[in-house]
Amino acid sequence: MIALTDLAGLTLRGVRWPLTRADVPAGSGWTVSNEAAGPVATAELTAGEALVTQLWTP
C-alpha cells in the first residue's frame, strides 16, 4: 500500500505487519513493504487515498 495523501485510521489485517487505526503520512515507507500473511488481507481507512498493489506470480 502506498499513501498518496496523509492516511487517517488505517487498519491492516491479514498482513505481516498489521496496523490498527494508524495515521500514516503521505510518502511514508511504513506500508510499502507489507505483505499478505495468508489468502485474505483487508484494509480499512477513515480518510485519505492509497494505492494497493498485489504481486502476481504464475
C-alpha positions in Angstrom: 0.0 0.0 0.0 1.3 3.4 -1.0 0.0 6.5 0.8 -0.9 9.0 -1.9 -2.2 11.5 0.7 -2.0 11.5 4.5 -3.9 8.5 5.8 -6.0 8.5 8.9 -7.3 5.5 10.8 -5.6 2.9 8.7 -6.2 -0.7 9.8 -4.5 -3.6 8.1 -5.3 -7.2 8.9 -4.0 -10.5 7.5 -0.7 -9.0 6.7 2.9 -9.5 8.0 2.8 -6.2 9.9 -0.7 -5.4 11.0 -1.8 -1.8 11.9 -4.7 -0.6 14.0 -6.1 2.9 13.4 -2.7 4.2 12.4 -2.1 7.7 10.9 0.4 7.4 8.1 1.9 10.5 6.4 1.9 10.7 2.6 5.1 9.3 1.2 5.8 7.2 4.3 7.5 3.9 3.8 5.6 2.3 6.7 3.2 0.3 4.5 5.2 -0.1 1.3 6.9 -3.5 2.1 4.0 -5.0 3.9 2.7 -8.3 2.5 -0.2 -10.7 2.9 0.2 -13.3 5.6 -2.4 -15.6 4.1 -5.0 -15.8 1.4 -7.0 -12.8 2.7 -5.8 -9.3 3.6 -8.1 -6.4 4.5 -7.6 -2.7 4.7 -9.8 -0.1 6.3 -9.2 3.6 6.0 -11.0 6.5 7.7 -9.6 9.3 5.5 -7.1 9.7 2.7 -6.2 8.0 -0.5 -3.9 5.0 -1.0 -2.8 2.7 -3.8 -2.9 -1.0 -3.0 -0.6 -3.3 -5.1 -0.6 -7.0 -5.5 2.3 -9.1 -6.7 1.1 -11.8 -9.1 3.3 -14.8 -9.8 2.1 -17.5 -12.1 
